[in-house]
Amino acid sequence: MTLAYGNMPLDRGTNQRKNKRWLAAEFTREDTLFCVINDGQCLFNKEEVLSPIYLSKSQVPTVNVDSCIYLGKGDLGLQSLDNNTLDTSTAGNSNIHQPSAISIFAIDFNKLRFSTQEALSEMGQWQGLRKVTANLSAIDASILALAKGLVHWHISHQFCGQCGHANRSVEAGHARRCSDCRNMSFPRTDPAVIMLVEKMFSDGIPRCLLGRQASWVEGMYSTLAGFVDPGETLEQAVIREVVEETAIHVENPQYIASQPWPFPASVMLGFTAVATSEKIDISQDDLEDARWFSREQLVNFGVNSSVIAGEDSADNPQYKLSSGDSISSYLITAWKNKEIGQY
């Protein structure tokens, strides 16, 4: 199973993007593309087969290079600017020097002129990325996730955390410099651990520990998760979070996989862990419920495709997993299929 948002085909050009002449040349190339982020939403076509809309420079004529964010350059397949989409079916990891490599920039919708904003809204439809990820190629989802994350970071870091003066975008949108004290800020990513906790019960049946919050769609359960505290290892965070949320003690945390999670700015670090206790207590945390599930029970779970829309699914059984784009769904499915874990 491939984790969403982690299939980045772009070479981010860490050294090249600091060269203003190189960046200006990429910005003005005819084949350079732009994706626009509007209040966290991405622009898609209105066709039955959903595709993100990538714009040419002529479609955003008033933007300048300093107001854009350089995402990177890659061999993205054949361009199809007639309908403003890309054929990413043959795209793959590439190097920035390949002749066929295309540069992509991200733009904050609010930096566009009103006439351009109107034209874009008529051209396509704005959708939240998580709501449509299942319909996108892995590459498109990864590019849009990067764009969304960086645009959000710029919006939320407009002022210097040291002196309070305005920050300015520098280094092709990958840093912000204070206009007064010159303090530099860089995009932050908050590490969070997410863990599939398992235990072999006295009846000889292994079970995993899942929980739910009251705000979630009825019947939806997920793996436990939490942010890493300062001064602790990832393994320590796994142990602490599980006992804080459920009073279950665990040992032997084992790293499985990671996933970019720009909602708004995290990286999810997936683990398994073995429980050494059984009795759940959620009275000290914000979980509405937590319980043990066997593999047989998980087989009857529905995958909740309407979590993001906040709607229930009529064809679901009693319980359901979170949206399939999450590493939580990956961990649960992998454990159910005996691909991870000790039992």
C-alpha positions in Angstrom: 0.0 0.0 0.0 1.3 3.5 -0.9 0.9 6.3 1.6 -0.8 9.4 0.3 1.2 12.7 -0.1 4.6 11.0 0.0 5.2 10.4 -3.7 7.1 13.6 -4.5 8.4 13.7 -8.1 10.0 17.1 -7.8 13.6 18.0 -7.2 13.2 20.9 -4.9 16.4 22.6 -6.1 17.6 23.6 -2.6 20.7 25.3 -4.0 19.4 26.5 -7.3 16.4 28.3 -5.9 18.7 30.6 -3.9 20.1 31.9 -7.2 17.8 34.8 -8.3 18.9 34.7 -11.9 18.2 31.0 -12.2 14.9 31.3 -10.4 13.8 34.2 -12.7 14.7 32.2 -15.7 12.6 29.2 -14.5 9.7 31.6 -13.6 9.5 32.9 -17.2 9.8 29.7 -19.1 6.9 28.8 -21.3 6.5 25.4 -19.9 6.6 26.5 -16.2 3.3 25.7 -14.3 1.5 27.2 -11.4 -0.9 25.8 -8.9 -3.2 28.1 -6.8 -4.2 27.5 -3.2 -7.4 29.3 -2.0 -8.0 29.1 1.7 -6.4 25.7 1.9 -8.4 24.4 -1.1 -7.0 23.4 -4.6 -8.3 24.2 -8.0 -9.8 21.2 -10.0 -11.6 20.8 -13.3 -15.3 20.4 -13.5 -15.2 17.1 -15.4 -16.4 13.7 -14.3 -12.8 12.6 -14.0 -11.3 15.0 -11.4 -7.9 16.5 -12.2 -6.0 19.4 -10.6 -5.6 22.5 -12.8 -2.1 23.7 -13.4 -1.8 27.2 -14.9 0.6 28.6 -17.4 2.3 32.0 -16.8 -0.1 33.7 -19.3 -3.0 32.7 -17.1 -1.5 34.5 -14.1 0.2 37.4 -15.9 0.3 39.9 -12.9 2.2 37.7 -10.4 5.9 38.2 -9.9 8.5 35.7 -8.8 8.7 37.1 -5.3 5.0 36.4 -4.6 5.3 32.7 -5.6 6.7 29.7 -3.9 9.0 27.4 -5.9 7.9 23.8 -5.4 10.5 22.1 -7.6 11.2 20.7 -11.0 10.6 17.2 -12.4 9.7 15.1 -15.4 6.0 15.2 -15.0 4.9 13.5 -18.2 3.2 15.2 -21.2 1.8 18.6 -20.8 -1.8 19.2 -21.7 -2.2 23.0 -21.4 -5.3 22.9 -23.6 -7.2 21.6 -20.6 -4.7 22.8 -17.9 -3.9 19.3 -16.6 -0.9 17.1 -16.7 -0.5 13.5 -17.7 1.4 12.2 -14.6 0.9 8.6 -15.4 4.5 8.2 -16.6 6.1 10.7 -14.2 8.8 9.6 -11.8 11.6 10.9 -9.6 13.9 13.0 -11.8 16.7 15.3 -11.6 16.5 19.0 -12.0 18.8 19.1 -15.0 16.8 16.8 -17.3 15.7 18.6 -20.4 12.1 17.4 -20.0 11.9 18.6 -16.4 9.2 21.2 -15.6 9.2 23.7 -12.8 6.1 24.3 -10.7 5.3 27.3 -8.5 2.6 27.7 -5.9 0.5 30.9 -5.5 -1.7 32.1 -2.7 -5.1 33.0 -4.3 -5.2 36.2 -2.2 -2.2 37.5 -4.0 -4.0 37.5 -7.4 -6.0 40.3 -8.9 -9.7 40.1 -8.5 -10.2 39.6 -12.3 -7.8 36.6 -12.2 -9.6 35.2 -9.1 -12.9 35.4 -10.9 -11.5 33.7 -14.0 -10.1 30.9 -12.0 -13.3 30.3 -10.1 -15.2 30.1 -13.4 -12.6 27.8 -14.9 -12.8 25.1 -12.2 -13.9 24.2 -8.7 -12.2 24.6 -5.3 -12.0 21.5 -3.3 -10.3 20.5 0.0 -7.4 18.1 -0.8 -8.3 15.3 1.6 -11.8 15.2 0.2 -10.6 14.3 -3.3 -7.3 12.5 -2.7 -8.8 9.1 -3.5 -9.5 10.4 -7.1 -6.0 11.8 -7.7 -2.8 10.3 -8.9 -0.2 9.8 -6.1 2.0 12.4 -7.8 -0.7 15.1 -8.0 -1.7 14.5 -4.4 1.9 15.0 -3.3 2.5 18.1 -5.3 -0.7 19.7 -4.0 0.1 18.7 -0.4 3.4 20.5 -0.7 1.8 23.6 -2.2 -0.9 23.6 0.5 1.6 23.2 3.3 3.9 26.0 2.2 1.1 28.5 1.4 -0.4 27.9 4.9 3.0 28.4 6.5 3.4 31.8 4.8 -0.1 32.9 5.8 0.5 31.9 9.5 4.0 33.4 9.7 3.5 36.9 8.4 5.2 38.5 11.4 8.5 38.0 13.2 8.3 35.8 16.3 11.3 37.7 17.7 10.3 41.4 17.3 6.8 41.4 15.8 7.7 43.3 12.6 6.6 42.0 9.2 8.3 39.1 7.6 9.2 39.0 3.9 9.4 35.9 1.7 12.9 34.9 0.6 14.7 32.0 -1.0 11.9 31.3 -3.4 9.3 31.1 -0.7 11.2 28.6 1.5 12.2 31.1 4.2 10.9 34.4 5.6 13.1 37.2 6.8 12.1 39.9 9.3 12.1 43.4 7.8 13.5 44.8 11.0 15.7 42.5 13.0 16.5 40.2 10.0 15.6 37.1 11.9 15.1 34.1 9.5 12.1 31.7 9.8 11.8 28.4 8.0 8.8 26.1 7.3 8.1 24.1 10.4 6.9 20.5 10.5 5.6 19.2 13.8 6.4 15.5 14.4 3.6 13.4 15.6 3.7 9.7 16.5 0.8 7.4 15.5 0.7 3.9 16.8 -0.9 0.5 16.3 -1.0 -1.0 19.8 -1.5 -4.7 19.9 -1.9 -7.3 22.7 -2.3 -11.1 22.8 -5.3 -11.8 25.1 -5.7 -14.8 27.4 -8.2 -16.3 24.9 -5.4 -16.6 22.4 -6.8 -13.8 20.2 -4.6 -10.8 19.4 -6.4 -7.5 19.4 -5.4 -3.9 18.6 -6.3 -0.7 20.5 -8.3 1.9 18.7 -10.0 5.1 19.9 -12.3 7.9 18.8 -13.0 11.5 19.5 -16.5 12.8 20.1 -16.2 15.2 17.1 -15.7 12.4 14.6 -18.3 10.7 12.5 -20.3 8.2 14.5 -18.7 4.8 14.6 -15.3 6.0 13.3 -12.2 4.6 15.1 -8.5 5.2 14.6 -5.1 4.5 15.9 -3.9 6.6 18.8 -1.7 9.6 18.0 0.0 12.6 19.5 2.7 15.2 19.1 6.2 14.6 20.2 7.2 16.7 23.2 10.5 18.6 23.5 13.3 16.5 25.0 11.8 13.1 24.2 12.6 10.4 21.7 9.9 9.1 19.3 9.8 5.8 21.2 9.2 7.7 24.5 6.5 9.7 22.8 4.7 6.5 21.8 4.8 5.2 25.3 3.7 8.5 26.9 0.8 9.1 24.5 -0.7 5.7 24.8 -0.7 5.8 28.6 -2.0 9.4 28.7 -4.9 8.6 26.4 -5.9 5.2 27.6 -3.9 4.2 30.7 -2.5 1.3 28.7 1.2 0.6 29.2 3.2 -0.4 26.1 6.7 -1.6 25.3 8.9 -2.3 22.3 7.8 0.6 19.9 8.8 -0.3 16.4 9.0 2.2 13.6 7.0 1.3 10.5 6.6 4.3 8.1 6.1 8.0 7.9 3.7 10.3 6.0 3.7 14.0 5.2 0.6 15.5 6.7 0.2 19.2 5.8 -3.1 19.6 7.7 -1.7 22.0 8.6 1.9 21.1 9.2 2.9 17.7 10.5 4.7 14.6 9.7 3.1 11.4 11.0 5.6 8.8 12.3 4.0 5.3 12.3 4.8 2.7 15.0 3.6 -0.5 16.4 3.8 -1.2 20.1 3.0 -4.1 22.4 0.6 -3.5 25.3 1.6 -4.9 28.8 -1.8 -4.0 30.4 -5.4 -4.5 29.3 -7.8 -2.2 31.2 -8.6 1.0 29.4 -9.2 4.3 31.2 -10.0 7.4 29.1 -11.1 9.6 32.0 -7.9 11.7 31.9 -8.0 12.4 28.1 -10.3 13.8 25.4 -11.2 10.5 23.8 -14.8 9.6 23.8 -14.1 5.9 23.6 -11.3 3.4 23.2 -11.5 -0.4 22.9 -9.8 -3.5 21.7 -10.6 -5.0 18.3 -9.7 -8.4 16.8 -8.7 -9.0 13.2 -12.1 -10.6 12.7 -13.9 -7.5 13.8 -11.7 -5.3 11.6 -12.7 -7.3 8.6 -16.3 -6.0 9.1 -15.2 -2.3 9.4 -16.3 0.0 6.6 -13.8 2.6 5.3 -15.4 5.9 5.9 -15.1 8.0 2.7 -17.2 10.8 4.0 -15.2 11.8 7.1 -14.0 15.0 5.6 -17.4 16.0 4.5 -18.7 15.4 8.0 -21.4 13.0 6.8 -22.2 9.5 7.8 -22.2 6.6 5.2 -25.5 4.7 4.9 -23.8 1.5 3.6 -21.4 1.2 6.6 -21.5 -1.4 9.3 -21.4 -0.3 12.9 -17.7 0.7 12.9 -15.6 2.3 10.3 -12.0 3.4 9.7 -10.8 6.9 9.0 -10.3 8.1 5.4 -8.0 5.9 3.4 -5.5 8.7 2.8 -4.2 8.5 6.4 -1.4 6.4 7.8 -3.9 5.3 10.5 -5.8 3.4 7.9 -2.5 1.9 6.5 -1.4 0.7 9.9 -4.7 -0.9 10.8 -5.0 -2.6 7.4 -1.4 -3.8 7.5 -2.0 -5.3 11.0 -5.2 -6.9 9.9 -3.4 -8.5 7.1 -0.6 -9.7 9.4 2.0 -7.6 7.6 3.1 -5.7 10.7 3.1 -6.4 14.4 4.3 -9.4 16.6 1.0 -11.3 16.7 
